[in-house]
Amino acid sequence: MRTLITQVLCTNPGERINRPRFGAGVAHMLFAPLGPEVASAAQLMIQSSLQQWLADLVDVTDVSVEVHDSSISVTVTWSRRSQDTSQTTVVRVARP
């Protein structure tokens, strides 16, 4: 599941030929001026993308986004649909 969450976060819409709307596009956000507005927009976009693409597999309970100088750190708290145990995945995307 962690791999699927990471794929959704790190894939930019338009990268997949057969699924042009797949992905949250976190890497694209790195080229915008980083600030609290970007973090809020990223949080909504990520929550929406995870809901759209992984809703049949996981329940996302929380998404938090921290913006650093040249990176974005995303923390996703989730659980598998068939289990009650909560897990956390942290993905950090940095400018090259």
C-alpha positions as CSV (number, residue, x, y, z in Angstrom):
1,M,0.0,0.0,0.0
2,R,2.8,2.4,0.8
3,T,4.1,2.0,-2.8
4,L,0.6,2.8,-4.2
5,I,0.3,5.9,-2.0
6,T,3.8,7.0,-3.1
7,Q,2.9,6.5,-6.8
8,V,-0.2,8.6,-6.5
9,L,1.7,11.4,-4.7
10,C,4.7,11.4,-7.0
11,T,2.9,10.9,-10.4
12,N,2.0,14.1,-12.2
13,P,-1.3,14.2,-14.1
14,G,-0.6,13.6,-17.7
15,E,2.3,11.2,-17.2
16,R,0.3,8.0,-17.7
17,I,-1.1,7.6,-21.2
18,N,-4.1,5.5,-20.4
19,R,-4.9,7.5,-17.2
20,P,-4.1,11.1,-17.9
21,R,-5.7,12.4,-14.7
22,F,-3.9,9.9,-12.4
23,G,-1.7,11.4,-9.7
24,A,-1.5,14.2,-7.2
25,G,1.3,16.1,-8.9
26,V,3.3,17.0,-5.7
27,A,6.5,17.4,-7.7
28,H,4.9,20.2,-9.8
29,M,4.1,22.1,-6.6
30,L,7.8,22.5,-5.9
31,F,8.1,25.0,-8.7
32,A,5.4,27.3,-7.2
33,P,6.4,29.7,-4.5
34,L,6.5,27.5,-1.4
35,G,4.4,28.8,1.5
36,P,1.3,28.0,3.6
37,E,-1.0,28.6,0.6
38,V,0.8,25.9,-1.3
39,A,0.6,23.5,1.7
40,S,-3.1,24.0,1.9
41,A,-3.7,23.5,-1.8
42,A,-1.4,20.4,-1.7
43,Q,-3.3,18.9,1.2
44,L,-6.6,19.2,-0.6
45,M,-5.3,17.9,-3.9
46,I,-3.6,15.0,-2.3
47,Q,-6.6,14.0,-0.2
48,S,-8.8,14.2,-3.4
49,S,-6.3,12.1,-5.5
50,L,-6.0,9.4,-2.8
51,Q,-9.7,9.2,-2.5
52,Q,-10.2,9.0,-6.2
53,W,-7.6,6.4,-7.0
54,L,-7.3,4.3,-3.8
55,A,-10.7,4.5,-2.1
56,D,-11.5,0.9,-2.7
57,L,-8.2,-0.2,-1.0
58,V,-7.6,2.3,1.9
59,D,-9.3,4.7,4.2
60,V,-7.3,7.9,4.4
61,T,-7.9,9.5,7.8
62,D,-5.4,12.4,7.7
63,V,-3.1,14.2,5.3
64,S,-0.7,16.8,6.5
65,V,1.7,18.8,4.3
66,E,4.9,20.6,5.5
67,V,6.6,23.0,3.2
68,H,10.4,23.4,3.6
69,D,12.9,25.6,1.7
70,S,13.1,23.4,-1.3
71,S,11.0,20.3,-0.5
72,I,7.5,19.2,0.5
73,S,6.9,16.6,3.1
74,V,3.6,14.7,3.0
75,T,2.3,12.6,5.9
76,V,-0.6,10.3,5.1
77,T,-2.4,8.4,7.9
78,W,-4.4,5.5,6.5
79,S,-5.7,2.0,7.1
80,R,-6.6,-0.9,4.8
81,R,-10.3,-1.4,4.2
82,S,-10.1,-4.9,5.6
83,Q,-8.2,-3.9,8.8
84,D,-8.6,-1.4,11.6
85,T,-4.9,-0.7,12.3
86,S,-3.8,2.7,11.3
87,Q,-0.5,3.3,9.4
88,T,1.5,6.3,8.4
89,T,3.4,6.9,5.2
90,V,5.7,9.9,4.9
91,V,6.8,11.0,1.4
92,R,9.3,13.8,0.9
93,V,9.7,15.4,-2.5
94,A,12.7,17.7,-3.1
95,R,13.8,20.0,-5.9
96,P,16.5,18.4,-8.0
